[in-house]
Amino acid sequence: MVTLPDVRAWALALPRTEEHLIRDYVKFRVGRIVYATVSPDETVLGFGFPREERAALIAAEPGKFFLERMSDQRYHWIDARMPALSPAEAREFITDAWRMVVPKRVAAGITAVELPVRRAGVRPPAGRG
């Protein structure tokens, strides 16, 4: 099962990521663009995902993936039930969502496997990313 501390550690290990609390949702963003969010009850992970692939993923695993708000259909977004995600799967989705919002030169060469795991609240040294 994936937890908020897991998501926080993976997201904050990505260059340029900031964490914000907005209407009780924990959101991870680069600049003004949110690429991942955790619901207030910590059961739903929302993340950037290609809109054209979303319907197929939801159809393939409706018990795991869904759209919490129908208004999100216009965005490149999908939601997942956190208890149904494996840690490796969630980390890959978060990394891919981050890649959608950073410049290509920042994302170049970064993979989920290569990212350092760091404790929540510990920022990387200045100059990284």
MIDOSE-1310 file (N, C-alpha, C; in nm, 2 decimals, decimal comma, always signed):
residues 129
mvtl	+0,08/-0,12/+0,00/+0,00/+0,00/+0,00/+0,09/+0,12/+0,00; +0,05/+0,22/-0,08/+0,12/+0,35/-0,09/+0,07/+0,45/+0,02; +0,15/+0,52/+0,08/+0,11/+0,62/+0,18/+0,16/+0,76/+0,14; +0,10/+0,86/+0,21/+0,14/+1,00/+0,19/+0,29/+1,01/+0,21
pdvr	+0,35/+0,96/+0,32/+0,50/+0,98/+0,33/+0,58/+0,92/+0,21; +0,53/+0,81/+0,15/+0,59/+0,75/+0,03/+0,58/+0,85/-0,08; +0,46/+0,90/-0,11/+0,44/+1,00/-0,22/+0,53/+1,12/-0,20; +0,53/+1,17/-0,08/+0,61/+1,29/-0,04/+0,75/+1,27/-0,07
awal	+0,81/+1,16/-0,03/+0,95/+1,13/-0,05/+0,98/+1,12/-0,20; +0,90/+1,05/-0,27/+0,93/+1,04/-0,42/+0,91/+1,17/-0,49; +0,81/+1,24/-0,46/+0,79/+1,37/-0,53/+0,89/+1,47/-0,49; +0,93/+1,49/-0,37/+1,02/+1,59/-0,33/+1,17/+1,55/-0,37
alpr	+1,19/+1,43/-0,41/+1,32/+1,39/-0,47/+1,34/+1,44/-0,61; +1,23/+1,48/-0,67/+1,23/+1,53/-0,81/+1,27/+1,68/-0,82; +1,36/+1,72/-0,90/+1,40/+1,86/-0,91/+1,28/+1,95/-0,93; +1,29/+2,06/-0,87/+1,20/+2,18/-0,88/+1,06/+2,15/-0,82
teeh	+1,04/+2,04/-0,75/+0,91/+2,01/-0,69/+0,89/+2,09/-0,56; +0,77/+2,14/-0,54/+0,73/+2,21/-0,42/+0,61/+2,14/-0,37; +0,59/+2,14/-0,24/+0,47/+2,08/-0,17/+0,39/+2,19/-0,12; +0,25/+2,18/-0,14/+0,16/+2,28/-0,09/+0,04/+2,21/-0,04
lird	-0,02/+2,27/+0,06/-0,15/+2,22/+0,12/-0,26/+2,32/+0,07; -0,35/+2,27/-0,01/-0,46/+2,35/-0,07/-0,59/+2,28/-0,05; -0,68/+2,34/+0,03/-0,81/+2,28/+0,07/-0,79/+2,14/+0,12; -0,70/+2,12/+0,20/-0,67/+1,99/+0,27/-0,61/+1,89/+0,18
yvkf	-0,59/+1,92/+0,05/-0,52/+1,83/-0,04/-0,37/+1,86/-0,04; -0,29/+1,76/-0,03/-0,14/+1,78/-0,04/-0,11/+1,77/-0,19; -0,05/+1,88/-0,24/-0,02/+1,89/-0,38/+0,12/+1,91/-0,41; +0,17/+1,85/-0,51/+0,31/+1,86/-0,55/+0,31/+1,92/-0,69
rvgr	+0,39/+2,03/-0,70/+0,39/+2,10/-0,83/+0,53/+2,15/-0,86; +0,54/+2,19/-0,99/+0,66/+2,25/-1,04/+0,61/+2,39/-1,09; +0,66/+2,50/-1,03/+0,60/+2,63/-1,07/+0,46/+2,63/-1,02; +0,37/+2,67/-1,12/+0,23/+2,67/-1,08/+0,15/+2,55/-1,13
ivya	+0,22/+2,45/-1,19/+0,16/+2,33/-1,24/+0,16/+2,22/-1,15; +0,04/+2,17/-1,10/+0,03/+2,06/-1,01/+0,04/+1,93/-1,09; +0,13/+1,84/-1,05/+0,14/+1,71/-1,12/+0,10/+1,59/-1,04; +0,08/+1,61/-0,91/+0,03/+1,50/-0,82/-0,04/+1,56/-0,70
tvsp	-0,13/+1,49/-0,65/-0,20/+1,53/-0,53/-0,25/+1,41/-0,45; -0,26/+1,43/-0,32/-0,32/+1,32/-0,23/-0,44/+1,38/-0,16; -0,55/+1,31/-0,16/-0,67/+1,35/-0,10/-0,66/+1,37/+0,05; -0,75/+1,45/+0,11/-0,74/+1,47/+0,26/-0,74/+1,34/+0,34
detv	-0,82/+1,24/+0,29/-0,82/+1,12/+0,37/-0,71/+1,02/+0,33; -0,62/+1,06/+0,25/-0,50/+0,99/+0,20/-0,53/+0,85/+0,14; -0,65/+0,85/+0,07/-0,68/+0,72/+0,00/-0,68/+0,74/-0,15; -0,67/+0,86/-0,20/-0,67/+0,88/-0,35/-0,54/+0,96/-0,39
lgfg	-0,47/+0,91/-0,49/-0,36/+0,98/-0,55/-0,40/+1,02/-0,69; -0,40/+1,15/-0,71/-0,43/+1,20/-0,84/-0,29/+1,24/-0,91; -0,28/+1,23/-1,04/-0,16/+1,26/-1,10/-0,18/+1,29/-1,25; -0,08/+1,36/-1,31/-0,09/+1,39/-1,45/-0,07/+1,26/-1,53
fpre	-0,16/+1,25/-1,63/-0,16/+1,13/-1,71/-0,21/+1,17/-1,85; -0,16/+1,11/-1,96/-0,20/+1,15/-2,09/-0,35/+1,12/-2,11; -0,43/+1,23/-2,14/-0,57/+1,22/-2,16/-0,61/+1,11/-2,26; -0,53/+1,09/-2,37/-0,57/+1,00/-2,47/-0,55/+0,85/-2,43
eraa	-0,48/+0,83/-2,32/-0,46/+0,69/-2,27/-0,55/+0,66/-2,14; -0,61/+0,76/-2,09/-0,68/+0,75/-1,96/-0,80/+0,65/-1,97; -0,88/+0,66/-2,07/-1,00/+0,57/-2,08/-0,96/+0,42/-2,08; -0,85/+0,39/-2,15/-0,81/+0,25/-2,16/-0,76/+0,20/-2,02
liaa	-0,69/+0,29/-1,95/-0,64/+0,25/-1,82/-0,75/+0,23/-1,72; -0,85/+0,32/-1,72/-0,97/+0,31/-1,64/-1,04/+0,18/-1,67; -1,06/+0,15/-1,80/-1,14/+0,03/-1,84/-1,06/-0,09/-1,80; -0,93/-0,09/-1,81/-0,85/-0,21/-1,78/-0,85/-0,24/-1,63
epgk	-0,85/-0,14/-1,55/-0,85/-0,16/-1,40/-0,94/-0,06/-1,33; -1,07/-0,08/-1,34/-1,16/+0,02/-1,28/-1,16/+0,02/-1,13; -1,12/-0,09/-1,07/-1,10/-0,09/-0,92/-0,99/-0,01/-0,87; -0,90/+0,02/-0,96/-0,78/+0,10/-0,92/-0,78/+0,24/-0,97
ffle	-0,82/+0,26/-1,10/-0,81/+0,39/-1,16/-0,95/+0,45/-1,19; -0,97/+0,58/-1,17/-1,10/+0,65/-1,20/-1,07/+0,80/-1,21; -1,18/+0,87/-1,23/-1,17/+1,02/-1,23/-1,27/+1,06/-1,12; -1,21/+1,12/-1,01/-1,29/+1,16/-0,89/-1,39/+1,26/-0,93
rmsd	-1,35/+1,36/-1,01/-1,44/+1,47/-1,05/-1,45/+1,47/-1,20; -1,57/+1,47/-1,25/-1,59/+1,47/-1,40/-1,53/+1,59/-1,46; -1,52/+1,70/-1,39/-1,46/+1,82/-1,44/-1,31/+1,80/-1,48; -1,25/+1,70/-1,43/-1,11/+1,67/-1,46/-1,09/+1,61/-1,60
qryh	-1,20/+1,57/-1,66/-1,19/+1,51/-1,80/-1,12/+1,60/-1,90; -1,12/+1,73/-1,88/-1,06/+1,82/-1,97/-0,91/+1,83/-1,95; -0,86/+1,78/-1,84/-0,72/+1,78/-1,81/-0,65/+1,65/-1,84; -0,52/+1,66/-1,84/-0,44/+1,53/-1,85/-0,42/+1,49/-1,70
wida	-0,52/+1,41/-1,66/-0,53/+1,37/-1,51/-0,60/+1,24/-1,50; -0,56/+1,17/-1,39/-0,63/+1,05/-1,35/-0,61/+1,03/-1,20; -0,70/+0,96/-1,14/-0,70/+0,93/-1,00/-0,68/+0,78/-0,98; -0,61/+0,74/-0,87/-0,59/+0,60/-0,83/-0,62/+0,58/-0,68
rmpa	-0,67/+0,47/-0,65/-0,69/+0,43/-0,51/-0,56/+0,39/-0,46; -0,51/+0,46/-0,36/-0,37/+0,43/-0,30/-0,35/+0,29/-0,25; -0,45/+0,23/-0,18/-0,43/+0,10/-0,13/-0,41/-0,01/-0,24; -0,46/+0,03/-0,36/-0,45/-0,07/-0,47/-0,32/-0,06/-0,55
lspa	-0,24/+0,05/-0,53/-0,12/+0,07/-0,60/+0,00/+0,01/-0,53; +0,09/-0,05/-0,61/+0,22/-0,10/-0,55/+0,31/+0,02/-0,54; +0,40/+0,02/-0,45/+0,50/+0,14/-0,44/+0,57/+0,16/-0,57; +0,62/+0,06/-0,64/+0,69/+0,08/-0,77/+0,60/+0,14/-0,87
eare	+0,48/+0,10/-0,88/+0,38/+0,15/-0,98/+0,35/+0,30/-0,95; +0,33/+0,33/-0,82/+0,30/+0,47/-0,78/+0,42/+0,56/-0,81; +0,54/+0,52/-0,78/+0,66/+0,60/-0,80/+0,68/+0,62/-0,95; +0,65/+0,53/-1,03/+0,66/+0,54/-1,18/+0,56/+0,65/-1,23
fitd	+0,43/+0,64/-1,18/+0,33/+0,73/-1,22/+0,37/+0,87/-1,18; +0,42/+0,89/-1,06/+0,46/+1,02/-1,01/+0,57/+1,08/-1,09; +0,67/+0,99/-1,12/+0,78/+1,04/-1,21/+0,74/+1,08/-1,35; +0,65/+1,00/-1,40/+0,60/+1,03/-1,54/+0,52/+1,16/-1,54
awrm	+0,44/+1,18/-1,43/+0,36/+1,30/-1,42/+0,45/+1,42/-1,41; +0,56/+1,41/-1,33/+0,65/+1,52/-1,32/+0,72/+1,55/-1,45; +0,75/+1,45/-1,53/+0,81/+1,46/-1,66/+0,72/+1,55/-1,76; +0,59/+1,54/-1,73/+0,50/+1,61/-1,82/+0,50/+1,76/-1,79
vvpk	+0,56/+1,81/-1,68/+0,55/+1,95/-1,64/+0,69/+2,02/-1,63; +0,79/+1,94/-1,64/+0,93/+2,01/-1,64/+0,98/+2,02/-1,78; +1,08/+2,11/-1,80/+1,14/+2,12/-1,93/+1,22/+1,99/-1,96; +1,22/+1,96/-2,09/+1,28/+1,83/-2,13/+1,43/+1,82/-2,08
rvaa	+1,50/+1,93/-2,08/+1,64/+1,92/-2,03/+1,65/+1,88/-1,88; +1,55/+1,92/-1,81/+1,55/+1,88/-1,66/+1,52/+1,73/-1,65; +1,42/+1,69/-1,73/+1,38/+1,55/-1,72/+1,47/+1,45/-1,78; +1,56/+1,50/-1,87/+1,65/+1,41/-1,94/+1,74/+1,33/-1,85
gita	+1,74/+1,20/-1,87/+1,82/+1,11/-1,79/+1,77/+1,07/-1,65; +1,66/+1,13/-1,61/+1,60/+1,10/-1,47/+1,51/+0,98/-1,49; +1,53/+0,87/-1,41/+1,43/+0,77/-1,41/+1,39/+0,74/-1,27; +1,28/+0,68/-1,24/+1,23/+0,65/-1,11/+1,33/+0,57/-1,03
velp	+1,40/+0,48/-1,10/+1,49/+0,39/-1,03/+1,62/+0,47/-0,98; +1,66/+0,57/-1,06/+1,78/+0,65/-1,03/+1,76/+0,75/-0,92; +1,63/+0,79/-0,90/+1,61/+0,90/-0,80/+1,65/+0,86/-0,66; +1,71/+0,95/-0,59/+1,75/+0,92/-0,45/+1,62/+0,92/-0,37
vrra	+1,62/+0,84/-0,27/+1,51/+0,84/-0,17/+1,55/+0,93/-0,06; +1,47/+1,03/-0,03/+1,51/+1,12/+0,08/+1,39/+1,13/+0,18; +1,42/+1,16/+0,30/+1,32/+1,18/+0,40/+1,24/+1,30/+0,37; +1,11/+1,29/+0,40/+1,02/+1,41/+0,39/+1,07/+1,53/+0,46
gvrp	+1,06/+1,64/+0,40/+1,10/+1,77/+0,46/+1,25/+1,80/+0,44; +1,33/+1,71/+0,39/+1,47/+1,74/+0,36/+1,49/+1,78/+0,22; +1,53/+1,90/+0,20/+1,54/+1,95/+0,06/+1,68/+1,92/+0,01; +1,70/+1,91/-0,13/+1,83/+1,88/-0,18/+1,92/+2,00/-0,17
pagr	+2,05/+1,98/-0,19/+2,14/+2,10/-0,18/+2,11/+2,20/-0,28; +2,14/+2,33/-0,25/+2,12/+2,44/-0,35/+2,19/+2,41/-0,48; +2,12/+2,45/-0,59/+2,18/+2,43/-0,72/+2,14/+2,30/-0,79; +2,07/+2,21/-0,72/+2,02/+2,09/-0,78/+1,90/+2,12/-0,87
g	+1,89/+2,07/-0,99/+1,78/+2,08/-1,08/+1,78/+2,21/-1,14
